[in-house]
Amino acid sequence: MVGNSKPQTHHVAVLAFPFGSHAGPLLSLVLRLAAGAPQVTFSFLTTSKANAALFSKSPLSLHNVKAYNVPDGLPEDFVPSRNPEVAVGFFLKAAPENFMRSLKDAEAATGLRVGCLVSDAFFWFVGDMAEEMKVPWVPVWTGGPRSLLVHVDTDLIRQRLGTSGGGKQTLDFLPGFSRFQMDDLPEGIVGKLESPLATLLYKMGQKLPKATAVAINSFEEVDPEVVNVLKSRFQKFLNVGPFSLIPSSPSPSPPPLLNDESGCLEWLDTQKPASVAYISFGSVVTPPPHELAAFAEALIESGFPFIWSFRGNIEEILPKGYDKMRLNGKILSWAPQVQVLGHSSTGVFVTHCGWNSILESIVGGVPMICRPFFGDQNLNMRTVEAAWGIGVGVEGGLITKPAAIKALELVLKQKEGEEMREKLKVLQNLAQQAVEGNGSSPRAFNSLVEIVTK
């Protein structure tokens, strides 16, 4: 427990986006800041649902972090839609006013005026709030540097390529993007421009250069060319990750399983080095049942050992009459991902290509098989495959049994897999160096502490 000896002299409000895996990394960063600045009160503002999920996983031992609930903006008769963007749209519409009200509550409760706003980068309107309040604004981008650059340079991209969307035109007019095409861009930059998220991301790209500093869960050396461009676009660009490598950060993720109750780490100890496939498609979207069934058939036919983090009933996707006891692997509702990826027996990570997962794969030195769904995931896959050479997309973009077997064999059995592992060693070492001693990440973090505690 951090002592209460120091009086609270500063108040930082943190505005979190409650959808997807955004709020977790932001809380992770806030907990690090709070540990480093015990005289600062951090008010963490997001919906009651997101707060309940985050703070139940992370029993706080820090006296200077407090959660405040913000209304979700949904009408009383709201029926959840299959399209998550509907709820996001309602939330965003009401967000500026709702956050402002919660800010006032936090000021009243603490008796301290807010002196800095930290927010999810999605919340471009926080820039206006900060201007009005005459305080610094520090947006935090939870994706990777490449997706951030394409949002900041959306006008340039539209000017060069038009807005109709889709196509093989290269993005070679952006530094470091000669191997990327229009098809790799997140939706909303070109194509469908009117959705709530497309509008939000466009406004964000316009607003971020005015922020006091932009922070990111990444490390400078992962993509130096792109990082340097972003440094020239922003007043300050602070790479303060990878979060999974920084032990001082109390993590809001589920704690490692006590004594490894699932037995998966113990089971990994019995497997050959770099032989096991670890499968996890994240917590937001999963592939449709026919793709999951195809992947299960690929695992059965190829015989590769595996750990599958699977929500639901695996028997629904297994071939009719197949006894799941015959599977050469473990199926868990939740796996200790960082530890699994850090185990020498794990040879490939089958992933949706979310940024957190990519960083954890780099830190663990594990090549990827990518099946992206939306947002920045396609661009991330292209980065993994074409820019870094540390993974491969599923052939044809959708999981079929032949495509899955081909990808598994490529990474686990062929020389291409070995080459990926060698390239990963380089990135893994760079990540390790970035977080150590006077590395680039601690230096950036110290700048961030300075800004929020002024």
C-alpha positions as CSV (number, residue, x, y, z in Angstrom):
1,M,0.0,0.0,0.0
2,V,1.3,3.4,-0.9
3,G,1.3,5.6,2.2
4,N,-0.9,8.7,2.5
5,S,1.9,10.8,4.0
6,K,2.1,13.2,1.0
7,P,-0.8,15.6,0.7
8,Q,-2.5,15.5,-2.7
9,T,-1.5,18.6,-4.6
10,H,-2.4,17.8,-8.2
11,H,-5.5,16.4,-9.9
12,V,-5.3,14.5,-13.3
13,A,-8.6,13.4,-15.0
14,V,-8.3,10.4,-17.2
15,L,-11.1,9.8,-19.9
16,A,-11.2,6.3,-21.1
17,F,-12.9,4.8,-24.2
18,P,-15.1,1.9,-22.8
19,F,-15.2,-0.3,-25.9
20,G,-12.8,-3.1,-27.1
21,S,-9.5,-3.4,-25.3
22,H,-8.9,0.4,-25.0
23,A,-9.5,1.1,-21.3
24,G,-7.2,-1.7,-20.0
25,P,-3.9,-0.3,-21.4
26,L,-4.8,3.2,-20.4
27,L,-5.5,2.1,-16.8
28,S,-2.2,0.2,-16.9
29,L,-0.4,3.5,-17.8
30,V,-2.3,5.5,-15.2
31,L,-1.3,3.0,-12.5
32,R,2.3,3.5,-13.4
33,L,1.9,7.2,-13.3
34,A,0.1,7.0,-10.0
35,A,2.9,4.9,-8.5
36,G,5.5,7.4,-9.7
37,A,3.5,10.5,-8.6
38,P,1.9,9.7,-5.2
39,Q,1.1,13.4,-4.7
40,V,-1.2,13.4,-7.7
41,T,-4.9,12.3,-7.6
42,F,-5.9,10.4,-10.7
43,S,-9.7,10.3,-11.5
44,F,-10.4,7.5,-14.0
45,L,-13.6,8.3,-15.9
46,T,-15.5,5.7,-18.0
47,T,-18.8,3.8,-18.0
48,S,-19.8,1.8,-15.0
49,K,-19.6,-1.4,-17.0
50,A,-16.0,-0.8,-18.1
51,N,-15.0,0.4,-14.6
52,A,-16.5,-2.7,-13.0
53,A,-14.6,-5.0,-15.4
54,L,-11.3,-3.2,-15.0
55,F,-11.3,-2.6,-11.2
56,S,-12.6,-6.0,-10.3
57,K,-9.6,-7.5,-12.2
58,S,-7.2,-5.1,-10.6
59,P,-7.7,-4.6,-6.8
60,L,-6.0,-1.2,-6.4
61,S,-3.4,-0.8,-3.8
62,L,-2.9,2.8,-4.8
63,H,-4.7,5.4,-2.7
64,N,-4.5,8.1,-5.5
65,V,-6.5,6.4,-8.3
66,K,-10.3,6.6,-8.1
67,A,-12.9,5.4,-10.6
68,Y,-15.9,7.7,-11.6
69,N,-18.8,6.4,-13.7
70,V,-19.8,8.2,-16.9
71,P,-23.3,7.5,-18.4
72,D,-23.2,5.3,-21.5
73,G,-25.5,7.6,-23.5
74,L,-27.9,4.7,-24.4
75,P,-31.6,5.5,-24.6
76,E,-33.7,3.7,-22.0
77,D,-35.4,1.4,-24.6
78,F,-32.1,0.5,-26.2
79,V,-31.9,-3.1,-27.6
80,P,-28.2,-4.2,-28.1
81,S,-27.4,-4.5,-31.8
82,R,-25.2,-7.0,-33.6
83,N,-23.3,-3.9,-34.8
84,P,-21.2,-2.6,-31.9
85,E,-20.9,0.8,-33.7
86,V,-24.5,1.6,-32.7
87,A,-23.7,1.7,-29.0
88,V,-20.4,3.5,-29.7
89,G,-22.4,6.2,-31.7
90,F,-24.8,6.8,-28.8
91,F,-21.9,7.0,-26.3
92,L,-19.9,9.4,-28.4
93,K,-22.8,11.7,-29.0
94,A,-23.4,12.2,-25.3
95,A,-19.7,11.9,-24.3
96,P,-18.5,15.5,-24.1
97,E,-21.3,16.6,-21.9
98,N,-21.3,13.5,-19.7
99,F,-17.5,13.6,-19.2
100,M,-17.7,17.3,-18.3
101,R,-20.3,16.5,-15.6
102,S,-18.2,13.6,-14.2
103,L,-15.2,16.0,-14.2
104,K,-17.1,18.4,-12.0
105,D,-18.1,15.5,-9.7
106,A,-14.4,14.4,-9.4
107,E,-13.3,18.0,-8.6
108,A,-16.0,18.3,-6.0
109,A,-15.1,15.0,-4.4
110,T,-11.4,15.7,-4.3
111,G,-11.5,19.4,-3.6
112,L,-8.8,19.8,-6.3
113,R,-9.2,21.5,-9.7
114,V,-8.2,19.3,-12.6
115,G,-4.8,20.4,-13.8
116,C,-4.3,18.0,-16.7
117,L,-6.5,15.8,-19.0
118,V,-5.2,12.4,-20.1
119,S,-7.6,10.6,-22.6
120,D,-7.9,7.9,-25.1
121,A,-6.7,9.4,-28.3
122,F,-10.2,8.7,-29.8
123,F,-11.6,11.6,-27.8
124,W,-10.5,14.5,-30.0
125,F,-13.1,16.7,-28.2
126,V,-10.9,16.5,-25.0
127,G,-8.5,18.8,-26.9
128,D,-11.3,21.5,-26.8
129,M,-12.1,20.8,-23.2
130,A,-8.4,21.2,-22.3
131,E,-8.2,24.5,-24.2
132,E,-11.2,25.8,-22.4
133,M,-9.8,24.7,-19.0
134,K,-6.3,26.0,-20.0
135,V,-4.7,22.7,-19.0
136,P,-2.4,20.2,-20.8
137,W,-4.0,17.5,-22.9
138,V,-2.2,14.1,-23.3
139,P,-4.0,11.7,-25.6
140,V,-2.9,8.0,-25.4
141,W,-3.0,6.0,-28.6
142,T,-3.6,2.3,-27.9
143,G,-2.7,1.1,-31.4
144,G,0.6,1.0,-33.3
145,P,2.6,3.9,-34.8
146,R,1.6,3.0,-38.4
147,S,-2.1,3.2,-37.8
148,L,-1.6,6.5,-36.0
149,L,0.3,8.0,-38.9
150,V,-2.4,7.1,-41.5
151,H,-5.0,8.8,-39.3
152,V,-2.9,11.9,-38.9
153,D,-2.2,11.9,-42.7
154,T,-5.8,11.1,-43.8
155,D,-6.1,14.3,-45.8
156,L,-2.9,13.6,-47.7
157,I,-4.0,10.0,-48.4
158,R,-7.4,11.2,-49.7
159,Q,-5.7,13.8,-51.8
160,R,-3.4,11.2,-53.5
161,L,-5.8,8.3,-53.7
162,G,-9.3,9.8,-53.6
163,T,-12.0,8.6,-51.2
164,S,-13.7,5.7,-53.1
165,G,-11.8,3.0,-51.2
166,G,-10.3,-0.4,-52.2
167,G,-7.5,-0.8,-54.6
168,K,-3.9,-1.8,-55.1
169,Q,-2.4,1.7,-55.3
170,T,0.7,1.9,-53.1
171,L,1.2,4.2,-50.2
172,D,4.8,4.9,-51.1
173,F,4.2,8.7,-50.7
174,L,4.2,8.0,-46.9
175,P,7.7,7.3,-45.4
176,G,8.1,3.6,-44.7
177,F,4.9,2.6,-46.6
178,S,6.3,1.5,-50.0
179,R,5.1,-2.1,-49.4
180,F,1.6,-1.0,-48.4
181,Q,-1.5,-0.6,-50.5
182,M,-4.8,1.3,-50.3
183,D,-6.5,-2.1,-49.4
184,D,-4.4,-2.2,-46.2
185,L,-5.8,1.0,-44.7
186,P,-8.2,0.9,-41.8
187,E,-11.8,1.5,-42.9
188,G,-12.9,5.1,-42.7
189,I,-9.8,6.7,-44.2
190,V,-11.1,5.9,-47.7
191,G,-14.4,4.2,-48.5
192,K,-17.0,4.4,-45.8
193,L,-16.5,7.9,-44.5
194,E,-19.8,8.6,-42.6
195,S,-19.8,6.1,-39.7
196,P,-19.4,7.4,-36.2
197,L,-15.9,5.9,-35.9
198,A,-14.7,7.2,-39.3
199,T,-15.8,10.7,-38.3
200,L,-14.2,10.4,-34.9
201,L,-10.9,9.1,-36.3
202,Y,-10.8,11.9,-38.9
203,K,-11.3,14.6,-36.3
204,M,-8.8,12.9,-34.0
205,G,-6.1,13.0,-36.8
206,Q,-6.7,16.7,-37.2
207,K,-6.6,17.4,-33.5
208,L,-3.7,15.3,-32.2
209,P,-0.9,17.6,-33.5
210,K,-2.3,20.3,-31.1
211,A,-1.9,18.1,-28.0
212,T,0.7,18.8,-25.4
213,A,2.1,15.3,-26.0
214,V,0.8,12.0,-27.6
215,A,1.7,8.8,-25.7
216,I,1.7,5.3,-27.2
217,N,2.1,1.7,-25.9
218,S,5.1,1.0,-28.2
219,F,8.9,1.5,-28.3
220,E,10.7,3.8,-30.6
221,E,13.0,1.2,-32.2
222,V,10.1,-1.0,-33.5
223,D,9.4,1.3,-36.5
224,P,12.0,4.1,-36.4
225,E,11.1,5.6,-39.8
226,V,7.4,6.0,-38.9
227,V,8.2,7.1,-35.3
228,N,10.4,9.9,-36.7
229,V,7.7,11.1,-38.9
230,L,5.2,11.1,-36.0
231,K,7.8,13.1,-33.9
232,S,7.7,15.7,-36.6
233,R,3.9,15.8,-36.6
234,F,3.4,16.2,-32.8
235,Q,4.6,18.6,-30.2
236,K,5.9,15.5,-28.2
237,F,5.6,11.9,-29.2
238,L,6.2,9.6,-26.2
239,N,6.7,5.8,-26.7
240,V,6.2,4.5,-23.2
241,G,5.9,0.7,-23.9
242,P,5.7,-2.2,-24.4
243,F,3.5,-2.3,-21.2
244,S,3.9,-6.1,-20.9
245,L,7.7,-5.7,-20.4
246,I,7.4,-3.1,-17.6
247,P,7.1,-5.0,-14.4
248,S,6.6,-1.8,-12.3
249,S,3.2,-1.4,-13.9
250,P,0.4,-2.9,-11.8
251,S,-1.5,-4.6,-14.6
252,P,-5.3,-4.4,-15.0
253,S,-5.3,-7.7,-16.9
254,P,-6.4,-10.9,-15.1
255,P,-3.6,-12.0,-12.8
256,P,-1.5,-15.0,-13.8
257,L,-3.4,-18.2,-12.8
258,L,-2.4,-19.2,-9.3
259,N,-0.2,-22.3,-9.5
260,D,-1.3,-22.3,-13.2
261,E,-4.7,-23.9,-12.4
262,S,-5.3,-24.7,-16.1
263,G,-1.9,-26.6,-16.2
264,C,-1.1,-25.1,-19.6
265,L,2.4,-23.8,-18.6
266,E,3.2,-27.1,-17.0
267,W,1.9,-28.8,-20.2
268,L,4.1,-26.5,-22.3
269,D,7.1,-27.8,-20.3
270,T,6.5,-31.3,-21.8
271,Q,6.4,-30.1,-25.4
272,K,9.3,-29.6,-27.9
273,P,10.8,-26.1,-28.4
274,A,8.9,-23.9,-30.8
275,S,6.4,-26.7,-31.6
276,V,3.0,-25.5,-30.1
277,A,0.4,-23.3,-31.8
278,Y,-1.2,-20.8,-29.4
279,I,-4.6,-19.5,-30.7
280,S,-6.4,-16.5,-29.4
281,F,-8.6,-14.0,-31.4
282,G,-8.9,-11.4,-28.7
283,S,-11.9,-10.5,-26.6
284,V,-14.0,-8.4,-29.1
285,V,-14.7,-10.4,-32.2
286,T,-14.2,-14.1,-33.1
287,P,-14.2,-15.7,-36.6
288,P,-17.5,-17.1,-37.7
289,P,-18.3,-20.7,-36.8
290,H,-17.4,-22.1,-40.2
291,E,-13.9,-20.6,-39.9
292,L,-13.4,-21.9,-36.4
293,A,-14.6,-25.3,-37.6
294,A,-12.0,-25.2,-40.4
295,F,-9.3,-24.3,-38.0
296,A,-10.2,-27.1,-35.6
297,E,-10.1,-29.6,-38.6
298,A,-6.7,-28.2,-39.6
299,L,-5.4,-28.9,-36.0
300,I,-6.9,-32.4,-36.1
301,E,-5.4,-33.2,-39.5
302,S,-2.0,-31.6,-39.0
303,G,-1.6,-33.0,-35.4
304,F,0.3,-29.9,-34.2
305,P,0.1,-29.5,-30.4
306,F,-1.9,-26.4,-29.4
307,I,-3.4,-24.2,-26.7
308,W,-6.6,-22.5,-27.7
309,S,-8.1,-19.7,-25.7
310,F,-11.7,-20.4,-26.7
311,R,-14.9,-18.8,-25.5
312,G,-17.9,-21.0,-26.0
313,N,-18.4,-24.8,-26.5
314,I,-15.7,-26.3,-28.6
315,E,-17.9,-29.3,-29.4
316,E,-20.1,-27.1,-31.5
317,I,-17.3,-26.6,-34.1
318,L,-15.6,-30.0,-34.0
319,P,-16.5,-32.6,-36.7
320,K,-19.6,-34.5,-35.8
321,G,-18.9,-37.4,-33.5
322,Y,-15.3,-36.4,-32.9
323,D,-14.2,-37.0,-29.3
324,K,-12.5,-33.9,-28.0
325,M,-10.3,-36.0,-25.7
326,R,-8.4,-37.1,-28.8
327,L,-7.3,-33.5,-29.5
328,N,-3.5,-32.9,-29.2
329,G,-3.9,-29.8,-27.1
330,K,-5.6,-27.7,-24.4
331,I,-8.8,-25.7,-24.8
332,L,-9.2,-22.9,-22.1
333,S,-11.7,-20.1,-21.6
334,W,-8.7,-17.9,-20.7
335,A,-5.0,-18.3,-21.0
336,P,-2.1,-16.4,-19.3
337,Q,-1.1,-15.0,-22.8
338,V,2.1,-13.2,-21.8
339,Q,3.4,-16.3,-20.1
340,V,2.3,-18.6,-22.9
341,L,4.0,-16.4,-25.5
342,G,7.1,-16.3,-23.4
343,H,7.4,-20.1,-23.2
344,S,10.1,-21.7,-25.3
345,S,7.7,-24.4,-26.6
346,T,5.3,-21.9,-28.2
347,G,6.1,-21.8,-31.9
348,V,3.3,-19.7,-33.4
349,F,0.6,-17.3,-32.3
350,V,-2.7,-17.4,-34.3
351,T,-4.1,-13.9,-33.8
352,H,-6.5,-11.2,-34.9
353,C,-3.6,-8.8,-35.0
354,G,-4.6,-6.4,-32.3
355,W,-1.7,-4.1,-31.3
356,N,-1.4,-5.4,-27.7
357,S,-1.2,-9.0,-29.0
358,I,1.5,-8.1,-31.6
359,L,3.6,-6.4,-28.9
360,E,3.3,-9.4,-26.7
361,S,4.3,-11.7,-29.6
362,I,7.4,-9.6,-30.2
363,V,8.3,-9.6,-26.5
364,G,7.8,-13.4,-26.5
365,G,9.7,-13.9,-29.8
366,V,6.8,-15.8,-31.4
367,P,5.9,-15.6,-35.1
368,M,2.3,-14.9,-36.0
369,I,-0.5,-16.3,-38.3
370,C,-2.9,-13.4,-38.8
371,R,-6.6,-13.3,-39.3
372,P,-7.6,-9.6,-38.9
373,F,-11.2,-8.4,-38.7
374,F,-11.6,-4.6,-38.6
375,G,-10.0,-1.3,-37.6
376,D,-6.2,-1.2,-37.6
377,Q,-5.9,-5.0,-37.7
378,N,-5.4,-5.3,-41.4
379,L,-2.7,-2.7,-41.4
380,N,-1.1,-4.4,-38.4
381,M,-1.1,-7.7,-40.4
382,R,0.6,-6.1,-43.3
383,T,3.2,-4.6,-41.0
384,V,3.9,-8.0,-39.4
385,E,4.1,-9.7,-42.9
386,A,5.6,-7.1,-45.3
387,A,7.5,-4.6,-43.1
388,W,9.0,-6.9,-40.4
389,G,8.7,-10.4,-41.9
390,I,7.7,-11.9,-38.5
391,G,4.4,-13.5,-39.5
392,V,2.0,-14.4,-42.3
393,G,-1.6,-13.7,-43.2
394,V,-4.0,-16.6,-43.7
395,E,-4.1,-17.2,-47.5
396,G,-7.2,-15.6,-49.0
397,G,-7.9,-13.7,-45.8
398,L,-10.4,-16.3,-44.4
399,I,-9.6,-19.4,-42.5
400,T,-10.1,-22.6,-44.5
401,K,-8.6,-26.0,-43.6
402,P,-6.0,-26.0,-46.4
403,A,-5.0,-22.4,-45.7
404,A,-4.7,-23.0,-42.0
405,I,-2.6,-26.2,-42.5
406,K,-0.4,-24.4,-45.0
407,A,0.3,-21.5,-42.6
408,L,0.9,-23.7,-39.6
409,E,3.4,-25.8,-41.6
410,L,5.1,-22.8,-43.0
411,V,5.8,-21.3,-39.5
412,L,6.3,-24.5,-37.5
413,K,8.2,-26.7,-40.0
414,Q,9.8,-24.7,-42.8
415,K,12.8,-22.4,-43.1
416,E,10.5,-19.4,-43.4
417,G,9.5,-20.0,-39.8
418,E,13.1,-20.1,-38.7
419,E,13.8,-16.8,-40.5
420,M,10.8,-15.2,-38.8
421,R,12.2,-16.3,-35.4
422,E,15.6,-14.8,-36.2
423,K,14.0,-11.4,-37.1
424,L,11.9,-11.6,-33.9
425,K,15.1,-12.0,-31.8
426,V,16.3,-8.7,-33.1
427,L,13.0,-6.9,-32.3
428,Q,12.8,-8.7,-28.9
429,N,16.2,-7.4,-28.0
430,L,15.3,-3.9,-29.1
431,A,12.2,-4.0,-26.9
432,Q,14.2,-5.2,-23.9
433,Q,16.8,-2.5,-24.4
434,A,14.1,0.1,-24.8
435,V,12.6,-0.5,-21.3
436,E,15.9,-0.9,-19.4
437,G,17.8,1.7,-17.4
438,N,18.0,4.8,-19.4
439,G,16.3,3.3,-22.5
440,S,14.0,5.2,-24.7
441,S,10.8,4.1,-22.9
442,P,11.8,5.2,-19.3
443,R,13.0,8.5,-20.7
444,A,9.7,9.1,-22.5
445,F,7.8,8.0,-19.3
446,N,9.7,10.5,-17.2
447,S,8.7,13.3,-19.7
448,L,5.1,12.1,-19.3
449,V,5.3,12.3,-15.5
450,E,6.7,15.8,-15.8
451,I,3.8,16.9,-18.0
452,V,1.0,15.5,-15.9
453,T,2.5,16.7,-12.6
454,K,3.2,20.3,-13.6
